[in-house]
Amino acid sequence: MTMVAAQPRVAPVRRLWAAPLILGLTILAGTAIGETRLPFATVLQTLANHLWGASYPVDGIEAGIIWSYRLPRAIVAACCGAGLALTGVVLQALLRNPLADPYLMGLSAGASTGAVLVTVAGVGGGVISMSFGALTGALLAFGCVVVLAHAVSGGAGGGRATQAAAAIILAGIAGSQMFNALTAFTIARSANAEQARGIMFWLMGNLSGIRWEDVMACTLVSLAGVGLCIWHRRGLDAFTFGADGAASLGINVPALRGSLITATAIMVGVLVSKVGAIGFVGLVVPHAMRFLVGTRHDRLVPASALAGAVFLVAADVISRVIVPGQVLPIGVVTALVGAPAFALILVRGARR
């Protein structure tokens, strides 16, 4: 299935200048809204105290909730939303498949397996953290998918690049199923009831454990992803004509595809290791932005990154307030939006 470029109306570039302001307001809303109601003035005063050295009298507990819990959580949600949306843009362009998303290659399943092996099976003897286990599992899953795809396609490149893209998709499906089975087996064999509940919550996306030490890694990997995609924007545009067409335009197809997919694997591995598996962001956001700003990647890349950040922060806010007294996994909210969008893409693809 090839990706159909639909661009009924292209938004002027100047409209994108409002996106950083919208993102800042969204993060502020994510900091102000939560399970515990706090006066908005208290939120502003706490931020002023920490950012600009003001001396407003603020209750210590309320200040801790705002600065140490909600603000880093909102920032990491924005970084993860941006990173996951970017990986969707890259995969949909390189593989020319409208259903491609960051979990196509088994990255999420591999990260889940790594986290479960560390926390439940005791791999690493307590020396390895859950985040490191998840990152290792994601990269291992990516390696397995690459090896399987290479074996299936016979190292296809140039004129056989379309076959290579199809092989990656099929290998990703197989890898996801295998690592999901390993995760389920490990939980059933080694986890008690409390561990199983915690792991299942994490598998659906969980921002509750985010602290300031997690902000730097997520911010750096997201900014690096934005920069890399913008740097290769013309190469991504060339893939609109297919891998063979891109090669005829002078693009080194194997090198570009390999570097961008490797960067995608690292980005998803880092983000999933911090917040768990959050689905549908990389599927829904690129399609929405492609409709609004067109298919040119000099617009699509920044627009998708900003829209993904806003979407995931908003989803996190909803997950905290939709059920009073209970925080839902953020993956539940993204799935409620993403599943209908997934069905719509399938229907439109069938009609075309």
Secondary structure, 3 states (H helix, E strand, C coil): CCCCCCCCCCCCHHHHHHHHHHHHHHHHHHHHCCCCCCCHHHHHHHHHHHHHCCCCCCCHHHHHHHHHHHHHHHHHHHHHHHHHHHHHHHHHHHHCCCCCCCCCCCHHHHHHHHHHHHHCCCCCCCCCCHHHHHHHHHHHHHHHHHHHHHHHHCCCCHHHHHHHHHHHHHHHHHHHHHHHHHHHHHHHHHCCHHHHHHHHHHHCCCCCCCCHHHHHHHHHHHHHHHHHHHHCHHHHHHHHHHHHHHHHCCCCHHHHHHHHHHHHHHHHHHHHHHHCCCCCHHHHHHHHHHHHHCCCHHHHHHHHHHHHHHHHHHHHHHHHHCECCECCCHHHHHHHHHHHHHHHHHHHHHHC
